[in-house]
Amino acid sequence: MARLLRLRNVPILDALRLEEALFRADRHSWIITNEWDSDGGKCSLSGKLRSAAESVAVVLGISGTPEELVHTARAAADGVPLIKRFSGGGTVVVDSSTLFVTFIVAEGALDGVSPYPDPILNWTSEVYSDALARCGVAGFATHANDYCIGNRKFGGNAQSISGKRWLHHTSLLWDYEPARMALLQMPTRRPEYRANRSHEEFICSLSSSCEASRATVVDAIVAAACERLGCHEVDVAEASSALRTSHRKVTTILQP
């Protein structure tokens, strides 16, 4: 049975460090969500008050090169930090309109889902397809490694696999600021379905495709995942104990 952790207003650097600790130093399965209130609120990890401005960052995969993927001078001028996460995948801009969902699955927790990229993506795609159908969203599709409505991307994901234990985390665009997306360069390697479309032509928001509220969508994702994994909710203190355990640490800030 998975442990369900629902975070609010936790900056992405802190959230990624917690996920890395749980993946490397804990043996349980986890379902983790992280949402931001539009006006900020109390951070679940530190107890400090956070502003929505602290939610903004550019996050790169473990092998991502900032100079090739991000307009680094523009990001620095705008005060947007660059963060390297411990998993693979592409580069994303996140802010208070981004929803974060993470699945950490222990060995033997899911029958028939081998710890390899394609079976993992197939399983997570079923979770999102089920959840969004409950919210009246039509046209969900998985193209390459992206979650899409039709042929426009609303969710990017990354995976990490260690033996028979795996992690899959996703940033979902409930909404987005086009100016912030302009911090990203056009990647030289991109999926065939994207072709040469600009960011504006390529991505879409969940809010424009869904009549349900943001909270309802998150609840539907949690419900769909818990039906497959089983779950019981825990508080952040129980999860944070992993941070005090010795483990490999890759997640870091590249540019403040």
N, C-alpha and C positions, 0 to 999 in steps of 0.2 A: 504494500500500500504506500502511495506517495504522500509526502508531506506538502501541504499547500501553504505557501507564504505569499501574502498579498501586501506589497509595499506601496507606499504613497510618498511622492515628492523626494525620491532618493536619486541624487545625481548619478549619471550613468557610470562615472568612474567608480564610485562606491558600490554600485549595483554589480558591475562586472567583477570587481575584486571579491565580492561576496560569492558570486556564482563560481568563480575560479576556485575559491576555497572549498565550497561545497562539492564541486566536481572532483577535486584532487584529494581532499582530506576527509570526506564523509562517505558513507557506504549506502545511504538511502536514495530512493527516488524522490524527486522534487518537482513540483509545479509552482512556478514563481511568476507573479505579475507585478508590474510597476507602473503606476499612473501618476500624473501630475495634475493637481488642481490648477485652474487657470490663473489664480492669484497666489500660487505658492501655498505653503502651509507647513505643518510640522514634519520634519524628516524622521522617518521611522528608525534609521540606524543611529543617528547621533542625538536626536532630540532637539537639534538646533532648528530655528526657523529658517526656511529657505525661500528665496524668491524665484519666480519663473525664469529669470535670466540665468540662474545656475543650472537650468536643464539643458542649455544649448551647448552642443559639442559636435565635432566631426569625429567619427569612430572608424578606424581602419582595421582590417584584418591583420593577422600576425605577420604576414609577409608583404603587406602594403607599403609602398614607397610614397611618402607625402608629396614630394616634388612632382611625381607623375600623376597623382590622383586628386590633389587639392591645390587650389590657388592659395598657397601658404601665406603670401604677403597680405592678401585680402582678409584671410581668416585672422591673422594677427592684428590687423588694423581694426577689425570688428570685435576683437576680444573674444574670439571663439576658439576654445582649446582643441588641440588634436590629441586623440587618445588611441593607443594601440591595445587591442583586446587580445586575449589568449587563444581565440579560435580563428579559423580561416575566414573565407568569404570576402565580400566586397566592402566598399566604403559607403557610409551613411551619414546623413546629417540628422541629428535628433534635437528635439526641443520639448516644450510642455504639451504639444499636441501629438507626441509620439506615444504609442502604447507598446510596452515591452512584455513579452511572454517567453518564458524559458522552461524547457523540459529537460530534466536530468533523470536518466533511466538506468537503474541498477541492473546488474546481470540477472537474467531470469525473470525480470518483472513483466515482460511482454512476450508471450508465446508467439512464435512465428515472425518476429521482427529481428532480423539479424543485425549486428552492429556494423553495418556498412552504409555508405551515404544514400544509395537509392532506396533500400527498405525503410530507412529512417525518414526520408523525405516523403515516401508514400504514406507512412503512418501519420506524420504531422499534417500532411495535406488533407487526409480524411478528417482529422480533428477540425481543421479550419473550415473545410467544406460543410461539415455538419453544423458547426457553430453559426456560420454566416447564413446558412439556409434557415435556421431558426429565427434569424433577425430579418428575414425577407430580402437578403442580398442575392441577386441573380447574376449568373455569369462567372462564378468563381472558377479559376483555372490555375494550374501550376505550369509555368513555362520556364524551361531551364531550371534554375533553383529559386525562382521568384514566385511569390503569390500575387495573382493578378485578378482584376475584373476585366473580362474580355482579354485584350492584349495590352492592358496598361497595368503597371506594377503598383501595388500598394503596400507590399511587405517584402522586406529583404531578410534573409536568414543566414546563419552560419552554424557549423557543427564542429564538435571535437569528440574524438573517439579514443578511449583508452582501454585496451583489451576488449572486454564485453560490456563495458560501461560507456554510455554516450550522453552527450549534451547537444541540444538543438535550441538556439535562441533566435528570436525574431523581433524586429522593429516594425511596427504597423503604423502606417500614416493615417491617423484619424483626420488630420488636416496638416497643412504645411505652408511655410512662407516661401514663395518662389525666389525671393532675394537670397535666402539662405541656401537653397538648392544650387544657386549660381556659384557657391563656394567650391563646388565639385567640378573637376575637369571632365571632359568627355573621355571615358576610359578607352585605351587602345584595344583592350580585349573586352568584348561585349557579346552577349548572347545573340544568336541569329535573329530571334524574333524582335529584338530592339532595333536592329539595322542602324541607321544613322539618326534616329530620332533624338531631339534635344530632351533635356530633363522635363521640360514643360509638356512636351508631346508624349513622353514615355510614362510618366507616373500619374496616379490619381489618388484621391483621398477616399477613405472609407465613409466619411461623413456625407460625401456627395452621392454615394451609392446605397445609402442605408437610411431608413426612416427611424430606426431604433436609436436610443441614446448610446453614448459612449460606454456608460456603466453597464447597460444591457448587453452590449457586444462583449465586454470583458467577462461578464457573468456567464454568457453562453459559451465562450471559449473554455472557461474553467469547468463548466458543467460537462462539456463534451470530453475534455481530457480526464476528468475524474471518473466518468462512466467507464473509461477504458483502463485506467490505471488504479482506480480506487484512490481515495485521499482522505486525510484528516488535517484540519488547519492547525498551524502552530504559530507562535509569536516570533518576533524578530530576534528576541534574546536567545531562543533555542537555535535558530539558524546561525546567528553571529558567533556562536562558540567555535565554529570551524575556522574563523579568522585567526584564532589564537593557537591553531594547530600548525605545526611545521609542514610546509608544502611548497612546491615550486610556484614562483610568482612571476608572471609574464606581463600582466596588464599594467600599463604605465601611461603617464602623460608625456607626450612628445614635444608639445609646444603649448605653453601656458597662455 
